[in-house]
Amino acid sequence: MKKTEFYSTIKFAKHKKGNKMIEILRNMWRRKFRTFLTVTGITIGIFAFTVMGSMALKLNKMIDGGKRYITGQITISPKGSNFMSGGGGATLPLDTLNKIAQVDGVKAVAGGVELSLDEPDPDNPTGAMSFGVPPTIEGTDLESSFKNRNWQTLDMKEGKMIEKTDPENAIAIGISIAIDKGWHLNDIVTIRGREFKVIGIMEKTMTGPDSYVMMNIKPARELYVASNPFLKSLKEQSEQAESLTAKQIAALPEASRTQIIQAKSFKMADVSTMGAVSWKDGANSETVAKRIKDQFKTEVIVLSPKQMGEVIDKASATMNAVVLGSALLALIVGLFSIVNTMIMSISERTKEIGIKKALGASHGSIALEYTMEAGIIGLLGGASGLILGVITANAINEKMASKGAEIFLLEPNFLISVLIFSFVVGIVAGVIPAFRAAKLKVVEAIREL
């Protein structure tokens, strides 16, 4: 210990009650390069935690909204289809939907059509990477009395939601669609080669509907059939078959005759890629779902609200573990850097600790000083990391906002929690070194003075 540091230590020890914070800052500044490196380690960890945490908040917000909607109905899809895309041309016939409506406990049934808003790009058949729900056409049966039990209405930013009295070309669009496509109220827009009029723009929900184009199920069916080679061919064969008489059909070879008979049975009203079922008041949704499953096991796939909720919860838990786990890993590295710095600091300041104890400093005051020093290092790193994280998240959000796909959700409570967390991390990291310092014996500490 230098002579000036020796007298400085005695001076501060005598006035420790009024100058504790000044002494802590002085000690940090005295080893400023090491302090800088330690603060940088915490900064990186908190930066990662802020960015990844705000991303997790946004994803959870979207998932919660989707969960609230999907658990407000019993969802059905045609057997043999890919549930998420209605693949392979599999559809739900109107007759099947009408029969499901007669099941005990069922209040209403509605068919629906889902398909991508944009036609596939031949040069990029897999499509561009999408954060969240991709732009989707939602064909809705406006004649049905079906209402989702958890989400019956969508607030409108401009205009109104489509109704059965509106023209078939009327659409209501999500805010992300409006921003991404540059569509405005009353615009005439082209979707898959067909013109539609925007009569409403929905309020931002931060969930699936932000990326929806809501339209009458009739034009949605026509767009879906036109996009599906199997159904398109079947429709064309059906139209050709209508011009044939029974005598002409009977004269055809058996294979052709069978094909024509099948084609004649095609009806646009049978084209639904999914169905939604609501249950009566007092009925149990799981019981109603089981009845539908038992009675139509060869025709439809039934997903109850409980099943859908469990699938969503599992996906959410996995996502959160991956997102936050990577951020915590960076934070743990920062925590160990504080521990290392404090241990080295104590070993260098052994004599200083001995002098303070000789002048009457208690075990508690020594432990508190070093614990607070670690906490301040954590707080400085936390503040720096938080500021960088907020700047980065806002910059990316501004860039993505033009596409209606903000990635981060920065909530005040979360940001305050991150700052407090960084201070707590510093405190926790400094506890063991601090108590190690407090246990030093005076004689051993000042032996080499």
BAVOTOR-577635 format. One record per residue (C-alpha): x, y, z; residue in three letters. Coordinates in steps of 0.5 Angstrom, whole numbers, padded with zeros to 4 digits, always signed. Example, Ala and Ser with C-alpha at 12.3 -4.5 7.8 and 13.67 -1.06 7.14 Angstrom:
! BAVOTOR-577635
+0025-0009+0016ALA
+0027-0002+0014SER
END
This chain:
! BAVOTOR-577635
+0000+0000+0000MET
+0003+0007-0002LYS
+0004+0012+0004LYS
-0002+0017+0001THR
-0007+0011+0000GLU
-0005+0009+0008PHE
-0007+0016+0010TYR
-0013+0017+0006SER
-0015+0010+0008THR
-0015+0012+0016ILE
-0018+0019+0014LYS
-0024+0016+0010PHE
-0025+0010+0016ALA
-0025+0016+0021LYS
-0031+0019+0017HIS
-0034+0013+0014LYS
-0041+0015+0016LYS
-0042+0021+0012GLY
-0037+0018+0006ASN
-0039+0011+0005LYS
-0041+0012-0002MET
-0035+0017-0004ILE
-0030+0012-0001GLU
-0034+0006-0005ILE
-0034+0010-0012LEU
-0026+0012-0010ARG
-0024+0005-0010ASN
-0028+0003-0016MET
-0024+0009-0020TRP
-0018+0007-0017ARG
-0018+0001-0021ARG
-0022+0004-0026LYS
-0020-0001-0032PHE
-0022-0007-0028ARG
-0028-0004-0026THR
-0029-0002-0034PHE
-0028-0009-0036LEU
-0033-0012-0030THR
-0038-0006-0032VAL
-0038-0008-0039THR
-0039-0016-0038GLY
-0045-0014-0034ILE
-0047-0009-0040THR
-0047-0015-0045ILE
-0051-0019-0040GLY
-0056-0014-0039ILE
-0056-0012-0046PHE
-0058-0019-0048ALA
-0063-0020-0043PHE
-0067-0013-0045THR
-0067-0015-0052VAL
-0069-0022-0051MET
-0073-0021-0046GLY
-0077-0015-0050SER
-0078-0020-0056MET
-0081-0026-0051ALA
-0086-0021-0048LEU
-0088-0019-0055LYS
-0088-0026-0057LEU
-0092-0028-0051ASN
-0097-0022-0052LYS
-0098-0025-0059MET
-0099-0032-0056ILE
-0104-0030-0051ASP
-0108-0027-0056GLY
-0108-0033-0060GLY
-0109-0037-0054LYS
-0115-0033-0052ARG
-0118-0034-0059TYR
-0117-0041-0060ILE
-0119-0043-0054THR
-0126-0040-0055GLY
-0128-0045-0060GLN
-0128-0052-0062ILE
-0124-0053-0068THR
-0125-0058-0073ILE
-0121-0059-0080SER
-0122-0065-0085PRO
-0119-0071-0084LYS
-0113-0073-0088GLY
-0111-0065-0088SER
-0105-0061-0085ASN
-0109-0058-0080PHE
-0105-0051-0081MET
-0106-0051-0088SER
-0112-0055-0090GLY
-0107-0058-0095GLY
-0108-0064-0100GLY
-0115-0061-0102GLY
-0119-0064-0096ALA
-0125-0060-0095THR
-0131-0060-0090LEU
-0137-0061-0094PRO
-0143-0057-0092LEU
-0147-0063-0090ASP
-0142-0065-0085THR
-0142-0058-0082LEU
-0150-0059-0082ASN
-0150-0065-0078LYS
-0144-0063-0073ILE
-0149-0057-0071ALA
-0154-0062-0069GLN
-0150-0066-0064VAL
-0152-0065-0057ASP
-0149-0059-0053GLY
-0147-0055-0060VAL
-0150-0048-0061LYS
-0147-0046-0068ALA
-0142-0048-0073VAL
-0139-0044-0078ALA
-0134-0046-0084GLY
-0128-0042-0086GLY
-0123-0042-0091VAL
-0116-0040-0089GLU
-0110-0038-0095LEU
-0104-0034-0096SER
-0106-0027-0098LEU
-0100-0027-0103ASP
-0099-0032-0108GLU
-0093-0036-0108PRO
-0087-0033-0111ASP
-0084-0039-0116PRO
-0077-0036-0115ASP
-0078-0037-0107ASN
-0083-0043-0106PRO
-0082-0043-0099THR
-0083-0036-0098GLY
-0080-0030-0094ALA
-0078-0031-0087MET
-0084-0028-0083SER
-0084-0026-0075PHE
-0091-0028-0072GLY
-0097-0029-0076VAL
-0096-0029-0084PRO
-0101-0025-0088PRO
-0107-0029-0088THR
-0114-0029-0092ILE
-0120-0031-0087GLU
-0126-0033-0091GLY
-0132-0032-0086THR
-0139-0035-0086ASP
-0143-0029-0085LEU
-0149-0032-0085GLU
-0147-0037-0079SER
-0150-0035-0072SER
-0143-0037-0069PHE
-0139-0033-0064LYS
-0132-0034-0061ASN
-0134-0035-0054ARG
-0127-0031-0052ASN
-0127-0026-0058TRP
-0133-0024-0061GLN
-0131-0017-0063THR
-0125-0014-0066LEU
-0125-0006-0065ASP
-0124-0002-0071MET
-0119+0003-0072LYS
-0123+0006-0079GLU
-0129+0004-0082GLY
-0133-0002-0080LYS
-0132-0010-0080MET
-0135-0014-0086ILE
-0143-0016-0085GLU
-0147-0020-0089LYS
-0151-0014-0092THR
-0144-0012-0095ASP
-0142-0013-0102PRO
-0138-0019-0103GLU
-0132-0016-0105ASN
-0132-0012-0098ALA
-0126-0013-0094ILE
-0123-0011-0087ALA
-0116-0011-0086ILE
-0111-0012-0080GLY
-0106-0006-0078ILE
-0100-0010-0080SER
-0103-0011-0087ILE
-0105-0004-0088ALA
-0098-0001-0086ILE
-0094-0007-0090ASP
-0099-0006-0096LYS
-0100+0001-0096GLY
-0107+0000-0096TRP
-0112+0005-0094HIS
-0120+0006-0092LEU
-0124+0006-0099ASN
-0118+0003-0103ASP
-0119-0001-0108ILE
-0114-0007-0108VAL
-0112-0013-0112THR
-0112-0020-0108ILE
-0109-0026-0112ARG
-0112-0022-0119GLY
-0119-0020-0116ARG
-0121-0013-0114GLU
-0123-0012-0107PHE
-0125-0005-0103LYS
-0123-0004-0096VAL
-0128-0002-0092ILE
-0125-0003-0085GLY
-0118-0003-0082ILE
-0118-0006-0075MET
-0114-0004-0069GLU
-0108-0006-0067LYS
-0108-0013-0063THR
-0101-0015-0063MET
-0104-0022-0064THR
-0106-0026-0071GLY
-0112-0021-0073PRO
-0106-0016-0075ASP
-0104-0020-0081SER
-0111-0022-0083TYR
-0115-0020-0089VAL
-0123-0021-0087MET
-0127-0023-0093MET
-0134-0026-0094ASN
-0133-0034-0095ILE
-0136-0034-0102LYS
-0130-0030-0105PRO
-0125-0034-0101ALA
-0127-0040-0103ARG
-0126-0038-0110GLU
-0119-0036-0109LEU
-0118-0042-0105TYR
-0120-0047-0111VAL
-0116-0043-0116ALA
-0110-0044-0112SER
-0111-0051-0111ASN
-0109-0055-0117PRO
-0114-0061-0115PHE
-0120-0057-0113LEU
-0119-0053-0119LYS
-0119-0059-0124SER
-0125-0062-0120LEU
-0129-0055-0121LYS
-0127-0055-0128GLU
-0129-0062-0129GLN
-0135-0061-0125SER
-0137-0055-0130GLU
-0136-0060-0136GLN
-0140-0065-0133ALA
-0146-0061-0133GLU
-0146-0060-0140SER
-0147-0068-0141LEU
-0153-0071-0141THR
-0155-0078-0137ALA
-0154-0082-0144LYS
-0148-0079-0146GLN
-0145-0080-0139ILE
-0147-0087-0139ALA
-0144-0088-0146ALA
-0137-0086-0143LEU
-0132-0092-0141PRO
-0133-0094-0133GLU
-0126-0090-0131ALA
-0129-0084-0134SER
-0136-0085-0132ARG
-0134-0085-0125THR
-0129-0079-0125GLN
-0135-0075-0128ILE
-0140-0077-0123ILE
-0135-0075-0118GLN
-0134-0068-0121ALA
-0141-0067-0121LYS
-0142-0068-0114SER
-0137-0062-0113PHE
-0140-0056-0110LYS
-0137-0049-0108MET
-0141-0049-0101ALA
-0137-0055-0099ASP
-0130-0052-0099VAL
-0128-0050-0092SER
-0121-0051-0090THR
-0123-0051-0083MET
-0129-0050-0078GLY
-0131-0047-0071ALA
-0136-0050-0066VAL
-0139-0046-0060SER
-0142-0050-0055TRP
-0149-0048-0051LYS
-0149-0044-0044ASP
-0148-0049-0039GLY
-0145-0055-0043ALA
-0138-0057-0042ASN
-0133-0056-0048SER
-0129-0062-0047GLU
-0135-0066-0047THR
-0138-0063-0053VAL
-0132-0064-0057ALA
-0131-0071-0055LYS
-0138-0072-0058ARG
-0136-0069-0064ILE
-0130-0074-0065LYS
-0134-0080-0063ASP
-0139-0079-0068GLN
-0135-0076-0074PHE
-0128-0080-0073LYS
-0128-0082-0080THR
-0129-0075-0083GLU
-0126-0069-0078VAL
-0120-0068-0074ILE
-0123-0065-0067VAL
-0119-0060-0063LEU
-0122-0058-0056SER
-0120-0052-0053PRO
-0116-0055-0047LYS
-0112-0059-0053GLN
-0111-0053-0056MET
-0109-0049-0050GLY
-0104-0054-0048GLU
-0101-0054-0055VAL
-0100-0047-0055ILE
-0097-0047-0047ASP
-0092-0052-0049LYS
-0090-0048-0055ALA
-0089-0042-0051SER
-0085-0045-0045ALA
-0080-0048-0050THR
-0080-0041-0054MET
-0079-0037-0047ASN
-0073-0043-0045ALA
-0069-0042-0051VAL
-0070-0034-0052VAL
-0069-0032-0044LEU
-0064-0038-0043GLY
-0059-0035-0048SER
-0060-0028-0045ALA
-0059-0031-0038LEU
-0052-0035-0040LEU
-0049-0028-0042ALA
-0052-0025-0035LEU
-0048-0031-0032ILE
-0042-0029-0035VAL
-0042-0022-0032GLY
-0044-0025-0025LEU
-0038-0029-0025PHE
-0034-0023-0027SER
-0036-0019-0021ILE
-0034-0025-0017VAL
-0027-0025-0020ASN
-0026-0017-0019THR
-0029-0017-0012MET
-0024-0023-0010ILE
-0018-0019-0013MET
-0020-0013-0010SER
-0020-0016-0003ILE
-0014-0019-0004SER
-0011-0012-0006GLU
-0014-0009-0001ARG
-0012-0013+0005THR
-0008-0008+0009LYS
-0014-0003+0008GLU
-0019-0008+0011ILE
-0014-0009+0017GLY
-0013-0001+0018ILE
-0021+0000+0018LYS
-0022-0006+0023LYS
-0016-0003+0027ALA
-0020+0004+0027LEU
-0026+0000+0030GLY
-0030-0002+0023ALA
-0035-0008+0025SER
-0035-0014+0021HIS
-0042-0012+0018GLY
-0040-0005+0016SER
-0034-0008+0012ILE
-0039-0013+0009ALA
-0044-0008+0007LEU
-0038-0004+0004GLU
-0036-0009-0001TYR
-0043-0012-0002THR
-0045-0005-0004MET
-0039-0004-0009GLU
-0041-0010-0013ALA
-0048-0008-0013GLY
-0046-0001-0016ILE
-0042-0005-0021ILE
-0048-0009-0023GLY
-0053-0002-0023LEU
-0048+0001-0028LEU
-0047-0005-0032GLY
-0055-0006-0032GLY
-0056+0002-0034ALA
-0051+0002-0040SER
-0054-0005-0042GLY
-0061-0003-0041LEU
-0060+0004-0045ILE
-0056+0000-0051LEU
-0062-0005-0051GLY
-0068+0000-0051VAL
-0064+0004-0057ILE
-0063-0003-0061THR
-0070-0005-0060ALA
-0073+0001-0062ASN
-0068+0002-0068ALA
-0070-0005-0070ILE
-0078-0004-0069ASN
-0078+0003-0073GLU
-0075-0001-0079LYS
-0080-0007-0078MET
-0086-0002-0077ALA
-0086-0001-0084SER
-0087-0008-0085LYS
-0092-0008-0080GLY
-0088-0013-0076ALA
-0085-0010-0070GLU
-0081-0015-0066ILE
-0080-0012-0059PHE
-0085-0010-0054LEU
-0082-0005-0049LEU
-0086-0004-0042GLU
-0084+0000-0037PRO
-0085-0005-0031ASN
-0080-0010-0035PHE
-0075-0004-0036LEU
-0075-0002-0029ILE
-0075-0010-0027SER
-0069-0011-0031VAL
-0065-0005-0028LEU
-0067-0007-0021ILE
-0065-0014-0023PHE
-0058-0012-0025SER
-0057-0009-0018PHE
-0059-0015-0015VAL
-0054-0019-0019VAL
-0049-0015-0017GLY
-0051-0016-0009ILE
-0051-0023-0010VAL
-0044-0024-0014ALA
-0041-0019-0008GLY
-0044-0023-0002VAL
-0039-0028-0002ILE
-0033-0024-0003PRO
-0036-0019+0002ALA
-0036-0024+0008PHE
-0029-0026+0006ARG
-0027-0019+0007ALA
-0031-0018+0014ALA
-0028-0025+0016LYS
-0020-0022+0015LEU
-0017-0022+0022LYS
-0014-0015+0024VAL
-0007-0018+0026VAL
-0006-0022+0019GLU
-0009-0016+0015ALA
-0004-0011+0017ILE
+0002-0016+0019ARG
+0006-0013+0013GLU
+0005-0006+0014LEU
END
